[in-house]
Every structure is written in C-alpha cells, then in structure tokens.
Amino acid sequence: MHDRQNPRNAGISKAARGRVLSIWTPEDKAFWEREGEAVAKLNLWISVPALFLAFAVWQVWSVVAVGLPALGFKYSTDQLFWLAAAPALSGATLRIFYSFIVPVMGGRRWTAISTASLLIPAIGIGIAVQDNTTSYPTMLMLALLCGFGGGNFSSSMANISFFFPKERKGSALGVNAGLGNLGVSVVQFLSPLVVTAGVFGIFGGDPQTIVRNGQPVQVWTQNAAFIWVPPRSSGASTTG
C-alpha cells in the first residue's frame, strides 16, 4: 500500500516508507530485485480483490433486473431494457475518466474512494427492491451507479501498470484483469443461492413472495446486492 509522489525525486523517504513512494524505477534491475518486486506484488494482490468486488457490483444489476417483474414492479419492456443497459453504458463512459484519475488522485487514495463508492449502489439496490412502488427514475439511477464498478477497471489497470517493468506488465495486468473478472462469474453463481434464504436475518429485511411453477415462494432479492456490502471495507491500496 504505497503512494507515489514525484518519480524524479532522489530517494524514498524512510518516514514515508510504506505510505508514499518518492521514486519508482522498476526498469532498474537492482532496484527491482532489492525492493521493487515486493512492493509491486503487494499492490497487485491488493488490487485484485478490489477489482473483483468492482466487477461483482457492476454485474449484480443483471441478476436483479431480470427478476423485477416477478416482484411486482410495473415497468414497461422499454423501461426494463434501459435498466438492463444502464450499467454497461455508464461503466463504459466512466472508464474514460477513471483511466486519467490515478495520476491526479493517487492510486491508494483512488482505489479506496472508488471501492467505497460501490456501497452506494449495493445498499441502494438492496433497499429499493424491497418496495415494488420504487419509482423508475430511482431504479434507473441505481442502475447507472452500478457503472462505478465498470469504471474501476481502467483505473485499476492504469495503477498496476505503473508498478511493473515493461517485461512484466503483461503478466501483471493479465492477473489483475483475469482474477478481477471472476467477479462476473461469482455473481451469477452466488446470487441465486443467497436470495433463497434470509442470510442476514433481521438486518436483511423482509422476504418477497413470487410465484414459481404455480407455487408461492419466498425470496430475499436484496441479498444479491447486500452480499457485497461487507467486503467493501477491504478497498485500499496502491500508488498516490
């Protein structure tokens, strides 16, 4: 968990060691072997779970949106289409800005902020789906906010790219992106399981009743979003 200042400075301040990097020269083999590799790998393994969670929140809306009609939400087909498309649209747009923000804000600071920001759609969706009178503009805004997770991809990749020498950038970025993208698969696997039980007890809210195969069934759709709230505190990292 290191922040960087000006890479042209003469050395690494001992007082700031572990917090601020005043110089970073990964192409220098001696520097890389002495301390660079350990710092780079630490930041990579912090970045991976943060990106994993970002992808999870980005994709959780696809699980929630498909079940809205069964929960009693009276949205038209066109409205449901835009709800499904909104996270992809906002995520793609935010990537443009996120890719430039790491040098401005610092990697550690921005990773913490961007990961913590995912609490907004995760908690918001969990609350909104419990009330089928929630307005369409509110649901559309929550869908757009899920795009925060998509935007995180570009800032995460830009951040990790800084730490590694050219010969190792490809493998480092592949690990970051590949393991981070597992969040998409885990959402699809985990969500159908957690919505079938009140795993959060009284803190998770009341169940909703849907009809499945002609039989009433209780589900906790909010759990698909709430399950990603506890890990949010893990978001921290990297450069500055």
Summary of the structure (lengths in Angstrom):
residues: 240
radius of gyration: 20.5
end to end distance: 9.5
largest distance: 72.2
contacts: 818
relative contact order: 0.20
helix: 66%
strand: 6%
